[in-house]
Amino acid sequence: MSAKITVTSTEYIQHHLTYLHLNLKNFTLTNGGFWTLNLDTLFFSFVLGVAFLYFFRKVAVRMTSGVPGKLQNFVEVIVEFADSQVKDCFHGRSELIAPLALTIFVWVFLMNFMDLLPVDLLPRIAGMMGIPYLKVVPTNDLNLTFALSLTVFVLIIFYSIKIKGIGGFVKELTLQPFNHWAFIPFNFLLEMVGLIAKPISLSLRLFGNLYAGELIFILIALLPWWIQWPLGWMWAMFHLLIVTLQAFIFMVLTIVYLSLAHEDH
C-alpha cells in the first residue's frame, strides 16, 4: 500500500507559486539568485509566441479576397482593432508601430489567458513526468513583464534620439517644463522620474493584476468542490475581462509612449 501524501494549505500555495528554476552556476534545478532562469516562464512564453506567429502566418498565406472563412475573419478583426488603436494614438510615421502593437496585444493576451486553465492541470501532468514545479502563466513572472517594458523603454529612447537628435532629447530632459537654465537640475530630475516611471508602471501593472488573479484561483482551489466549481467559474468569467484589458492597456500605453517619443511637447 502507498501512503497518501497530504500537504497543508501553505505548502500547496507555496508549491504553485514556485518557478521551475535552472541554476546557471551548477546547472541544477535550484535557485541561484541572479544566475537563475525560470524555465517555465521561458518555455510557455516561447511556445505561445511561436503559436501566435504560426497561426497568423497560416491565415495570411491562405487569405482570399473572396468570401473569407471564420479564421480569416477572426484575424482580420484583431488586425483592424490593433491598427485602429495605432491610428488613434500614434501621430508619427513608422512601419514598426502597428506590427509591434499587434504583437504585444496578442502575445500578452495569450500569456495572460493561461491563467484561465485549471490551477492543477498542467502542474499535475508535469509532476507525473518528474517535474517538481511548473508555473504556466508567464506574465506572473516579474522578470518577463520587466523584460517587455524595458524593450518598450529602449524603443522610446531610440526614437526620441532618432527623431529629435541627441541635442533635442537632452533639451527635452533639461528645459521642460520650465524653459530657463536655472531650473535645469529640477527639470532633469522631474523628467527622469517620469521617464523611468514608464517601464516600471508598465511591468508592475501587468504583473500585479495577473499575480493577484492566479493567487485567487489558487485560494479557490483550496475550497470544497461544491464551492470551488461555481466560485471558480464566476471568477474565471470576470478574470477574462482582466486578461483582455491588461493586454489592451499594455498595447495602448506602448503606442502612446512611442507617439510621445516622435513628438515635441
N, C-alpha and C positions, 0 to 999 in steps of 0.2 A: 504493500500500500504506500502511496505517496502522500506526504503530509501536505495539507493545504496551506499555502503561504498567504498570510494576511498582512496588509500594510495599514498604517494609520492614515488619517486624512492629511496630515502634514507631509508624510512621506510620499503620498500619492501626488500632492500638489508639487512638491519639490522635484519629483521624477518628471512630471510633464513640463516643468519649466527649465529643465536641464538640457543643454545642447549636446550633440554628439561632437566632442572635441577631438582635434588632432594636434598633439603637441609637436611642434616643428623642431624642438630641441632633441627629442629622442624617438619621434615618430610613434608615439603610443597614444591611446585614446584617453588622454588625461588633459587637464587644464594647465597649460604652460604660461599663463599670464599673457603678456603681449604677443608672444610667439605661438599663438593658438589660432587654428582655423575652425570655424563652426561648419562641419561638413554637411549637416542637414540644410543649413541656410544656402550654402553654395550649390548643393545638389538640386533642391527644389526651385531656386531662382533660375538656374541654368536650364532645367527641363522645361519650366514654364515659358522661358524666353524662346527656346527653340520651338516649342509647340505653337507659340504665337506667330513666329516667323514662317513656320511651315504651313500653318492654316491659312494665313493671309496670302502667302505666295501661291498656294494651290488655288485659291479663289481667283487671284489676279490672272494667273495663267489661263484659267478656264472661263474668264469673263467674256460675256457675249453682249452685243448691242441689241439683241432681240429681247424676248421675254426672259427676264432674269429669274434664276432659281431662288430658293429661300436663303441659301448660304450667301449668294451674291448680294441679295437684298440686305441681309444682316450686316455684312461687311461694309456695304456702301453707306448704310445708316451711321455706323461708327465713324467711318472716314469723314463723312459730311459733318457729323457732330464735332469732331476734333477740328476740322477745317473752319467751321463757323466760329468756334472759340478763338482761333488764331485771328480771323478777320476782325472780330470784335475787340480783341485786347491788344493785338500787335500792330503797330503803326509804321514799322520799318519795312525793309525788303530783305528777305533771307529765304534761301531754299532749304534751310535746316530746320526752321521753327515748326512747320506743320508736321513733318515726319517725326520730329522729336516729341511734339505734343501727343501725337497718336501713339507712339511707342510707350511713353510714360503712362498714359491713361490705361491702355490695355494691359501692359505688363504689371503695373501696380495693382490693377483690379484683379488680375489672375492670382497674384501672390496673396492679396487680401482674401480672395474667395476661398482659399484653402482653409480659412478659419471656420467655414461652414460645414466642413467634413466632421463626422462623429469624432469626438475627442480621442477615443481609444482605438479607433480603427487602424490607422497606419502604424502607430507605436506598437500595438499588439502584434501586427504582422511582422514588424521589424524585430520584436522580441523573439518571435518564433525562429527568426533567421540568425539569432545570436547578436543582434544589435541592441545594446543596452538602453540607449536614449535616442529619441527622434522628435524634433520639433518641426512641424510641417508648414508653418506659416513664416515665410522669410521676412516679412515686414514686421514681425515681432522682435526681430534682431536689430538692436540699435546700430550695430556695425553696418548693416545693409542700408538702413534709412539714411545714415550719415554719409555713406558712400554715394547714394543717389543725390543727396542735397549738395555734397561737395563737388560733384560733377557739374551740377547746375551753377554752383558758385564759380567754378573755373570758367565756364562759358560766359558768365556775367562779366568777369574781369577781362576775358579775351575780347568780347565785343565792345566793352567800354573803351579799351585801348585802341582797338581796330577802328572804330567809328570816330572817336573824339581825339585820338592820338594820346601819347603819354602826357603831354602838356595839358590837354583838355581834361584828362582824367584826374591829374593832380590838382588842377584848378577846381574841379568839381568837389574834390575832397577838402580843399582848404579855403575856398572863398564862398561857400554856401553853408548855411542860409544868410550869413552876414558878409557882404562884399566889402571887407575892409581888412587891411593887413594886420591890424591889432587883434582881430578875432580869429586869426589863422589857427592857433592851438585849440581854441574852443570848437571851431568849425570842424577841424580834423578829428577831434575826439568824438564829436556828435555824429559825423558821417561814418566813421569807422564802426561805431556801435551799431548804427543802422545797417551797415554793410554786412557785418559779421552776424547780426541777428537773423539775416535771411536764411542761410543754410541751417542754423540752429533751430529756428522755428519750423522750417520745412521738415526736418528729420524728427524732431521731438513730437510734433503734432501727429504724424503718421504712426510713429512707434507707440505713442501713448494710447491712442484710440484702439489700435489692434491688440496691444498687450492687455488692455482692460477687457476687451471683448473676449479674448482667449481665456483670461482668468475667470470670467463669469461662466463660460462654458464648462470649465473645469470644476467650479463650485457646484454647478447644476448637476454634473455627473456624479457627485457625492451623495445626492439625494436619492430617496427610494424611487424605483422605476415609475410608479404611478404618479409621482410629482415631476419626475425628471422629464418624461416624454412631452407632456403638454407645455411645461415651462420652457423646455429646450426649443420646441417649435416656435413658440411665441418670441423668444429671444432671437432665434435664427431669422425670423421674418424682419424684425427690427434691425438686426445687425447687417442684413443685406443692404439696407439703406446706408448704414455707416460705411460699409465696404466700398460701395459705389461712390459715396460722397467724398471719402478720403482720396480716392484715385482722381476724382474730378478736381478737388482743391489743389492737389499736388500739381496737376497739369496746368490749371489756370494760373497759379502763382508763378510757375516756371515761365509761362508766356508773358505775364506782367513784368516780372523781373528782367527778362531779356528785352522786352519792349523799352523799359526804362534805360537799359544799357545802350540802346540805339538812339536815345533822345537826350537833348539838353533839358534841364529843368525849366 
